[in-house]
Amino acid sequence: MERAPPDGLMNASGALAGEAAAAGGARGFSAAWTAVLAALMALLIVATVLGNALVMLAFVADSSLRTQNNFFLLNLAISDFLVGAFCIPLYVPYVLTGRWTFGRGLCKLWLVVDYLLCASSVFNIVLISYDRFLSVTRAVSYRAQQGDTRRAVRKMALVWVLAFLLYGPAILSWEYLSGGSSIPEGHCYAEFFYNWYFLITASTLEFFTPFLSVTFFNLSIYLNIQRRTRLRLDGGREAGPEPPPDAQPSPPPAPPSCWGCWPKGHGEAMPLHSFRRAFTKLLCPQKLKVQPHGSLEQCWK
């Protein structure tokens, strides 16, 4: 959710158009449209904050979630939570009135945090995809590292450092290096917005490279599972007659069918049961005491 100047151009991430960012006051929303937009943005803030807060609280409530792979999901939830708690609330009056009224200092802070969080969300998705790639293609070494949470914390910290370095120094120092600010009074957007060399470089690092990386990781996961499944099926045909029931081998692994299924070391899909149990513990603790294996849907029955 990054900011753009008021001429309708898109910023480095293409998140918002300039007309939407600053032309509310210039064009003038009617009272009805202002109320509708304010209500929709309020709902967006509530959904973003509560949804990601629930994920973070689940880590506190259920220690079984504190595995290396789930830490990366926590990192993404923290980033998205801060977008809803800090960035969007400051953006609402800006888009509705068309003017930035919080001063230059808060504008700088807002831009740094906003660009930081957007970039970190993208890099976290790449990190999650890379972790899943390792869990399938490097199963033995991946399982051996599951207890090393320090490795996960280092990767999480690296995401935040890279996300800050991508935009933070430019936002803070551009006006000093260029000899002055070009931002009109009452507006808030990055000084480098009209520098196409910087925008192309940043877009490559923040969008095209992550897009290609995630595509490669997920395609590799799919091809790896498909190849192992085919080899296991071919091996079963060559084995001859079907063994007795008590010696039946486990069924061939199925490729993950959804984002919420985490591929384990041998490629089988595993639903995130631990997350559901943690949510039940948070939202329905009394029900969980009576029915330890109850589901979240039973809270309202």
N, C-alpha and C positions, 0 to 999 in steps of 0.2 A: 504494500500500500504506500508507494512512494509518491512524492509531490512533484508537480509539474507547473511550469509558468502558465500565465493566463492567455496563451495564444493557441491552444488546442493541440500542441505537439505532445507526443508521448515521451515519457522519461526513459531512463536506461533499461528498466525492467518492463516497461509497457503496462504498469499497473493502473495508472489513472491518466485520463486526458486532462489537458490544461483547462479546457472549458468547464469541466466538472469540478476541478480543483479550486478555481478562483472566480468564476464568472457568475456565481449565484447572485451576488449583489449587483453586478453590472447589468445582467439581463433581468433580474428581479423574479424570484419565485412568488407565485401567488400564496396566499395564506394557507389554502388547502394543500397545495403541493409541499409547502414547508412543513406542515404538520405530518403529512404522509412520509416524507423523507426522514424527518426526525424520528418518527415511530419505527421505521424500518431499520435505521441505524442503531437505535436503542436495542431493538431485538437482536441485531447482529452482535452488538457488544455483549449482551447478556449471554447469548449462545456461545460466543467465543470464549468468554471468561469462565463460565460455569463448566463447559465441556472440557476444557484443558485443565481447569482446577481439579476436576474429578479424577483425571488421569494422574496428576501429581499427588493428590491425596491417596490414591490407590497404592502408590509406592510406599507411603508412610504406613498405611493400614496393613499391608500384606508383604511380609519380608520375602516371600517366595518369588515376587516380581523382580527383585533386585539382582537380575542376571545381566551379563555384559550386553546382550543384544537388546534387552528392554531399556537399558540406560539410554540408548540412542533415541528410542521413542519418547523417553522423558525429556531429553534435550529438545526435541521438536515441540513437545507440549509446552515447555517453558517459553520458547520463542513465540509460539502462537498466542499464549496467554498474555504476554507483554504487549503484543500487537493490539489485542482487545482491551487491555487495561490502560494503556498509555497512548498509543498512536491514534486509534480511531476516535477516542473522546476529544482529542485536540483537533482532529480533522473535521468533526461535525460542524462546529460554528464557522469554520473556514469555508466549507462548501455551501453552507446555508446563507451566509452573509456576503461572501465574496471578499472578505478582508481578514487579514491576520492581525489580531488585536493583543497578542501576548508578548510582544517585544522581540527584539533581535536575538537576545540571549536564549530565550526559550525556543525560538525558531531554529537556531543552530542545534540545540540539544535534540529537539524533535526530529530534525532531518537526520542527524547522526544515528539516533536510536531506530528510526523508521527504516533507513537503508540497511542498517546492521541486522535488524530482525528479519527483513525480507531476504537478504542474502543468506543468513544463517538457516532459515527454513529450507531454502533450496539446497544448501550444502548438507543439511541433516538428512534430506531425502536421498541424496547421493550416498551418504554414509550408511544409511539403512539398507539401501540396495547392495552396496558393497559387502556389508556384513552378511546378508542373505546369500550373496554369491559365494563367499567363503564357506558358509555353512553347508553348501551343497557340493562345491567342487574341491574343498579342502577339509573334508569332514573330520578326519582324525586329528589334525593339528588344531582345528577350530574347537573341537570339544575339549582338548587339553588346555585351551586358553580361557575357558568359560569362567573359571574361578578368579582370573586376574582382572579385577575391577579397575585397577590402576591404569591398565592399558586402555580400557574404555573411557576413563576420565581424561586421559591424555588426548584421545581422539576427539572427545567432546570439546575440550578446550581449544584444540586446533581449529575446529569449525568456527568458533567465535572469533579467534584471532584473524583467520583468513577473511571472514565476513567483515570485520572492522577495517582491515587493511584495504579492502576493495574500494570502499567509499569514504571512510572516516577521515583520513588525512586530507583528501581532496576537499571535502566539505568544510573542514576547519581552516585550511590554509589557502584556498584558491583566491580569495579576495585580496590577501596580502601579497601573494606572488604576482597577481595581475595588476596590482596598483590601485585597487579600490573595488567596491561592490557595485554590481550592475542591477541589483534587485530593487524594484520600485518600492516606495513606502507602502506599507499595508499588504505586502505579499510575502510569501515564504516558499522558496524553492532553491534548489542547489545552483551555485554559481556556474558550474560546469555544464549546465543543461544545453547550451548552444555550441559546445565544443564537440564536434562530431568524432574527432579522433579518440577522445576519451570515451565517448558513448559507445563507439564500436568495440573498443577494447573491453570495456566493462560488460557490455552485452555478451561478448564472446565468453568471458570468464563466468558470468552469472547465469547465462541461459544456454547457449549452444553447447559448451563443454559439459555441463551437468546433464543436459538432455541426451547427448551422445553416450555419456557414461552410464546413465540409468538404462538406456536402451541396450547397451552392450551387456550389462550385468544380468538383466532380466532375460534377454535372449539366450545368454549362456546357461542360465539356470534351466530354462525350458529345454534346450537341446541336450544338456547333460542328463536331466531326468528322463527324457525321451529315449536317449541312447541306452541308459542303464535298464530301463523298463524293457526295451526290445531285446537286450542281451539276456535278461533274466527269463523272458518268455521263450527265447530260442533255446536257452539251456534246459528249460523244462521239457521242451519237445524232444530234445536229444536224450533225455534221461530214461526214456522208455516207458514202461507201464506206470500207471499212477500208483504212488505208494499208499499204504493203508492209512485210514483216517488219522490215527494217532501220530503218524509221522509226516503229516501234511506240512509243507513249507508255508511260510507266511505269504500272503498275497502280494503281488507286485506293487510297488509304490505308485501312488497317483500324484500327478503334478499339482501344485497348489492352485486352488480355484478362486482365491480371493485375496485381497490385500490383508485381511485379518487372519490369514492362515500362515503360520511361520514354518518354513521348510526346515526340518531337522537334518541331522547329519546324513541320513540315507535317502533324503528326498521326500519322505512321507509328509503329508499335510497335517499340521497340529493346530486345532482351534485354540484361541487364547482363553482357555478356561480360567486361568489364574486371574486374568483381568476381570472377567465376569464375577468371579467369587469376591474379588476385592471391592467391586462396585456394590455387590449385595451387602457386604460387611459395612460399607459406608452409608448406604441408603436405607437399609432394612436390617439393622443389627439384631433386633428382637426376633425377627423371623428366622434369622440364621441360627440363633441359639436353639430354637425349637426344631427347625429342620436344617441340619448342617449342610445338606446337599441340595437345598432348595435353590431355585433360580430367581433371577431378578424380577421376572414377570409375576412371581407369586407375592411380591410385596404389596400389591394393590388388590389382591383377591381377598 
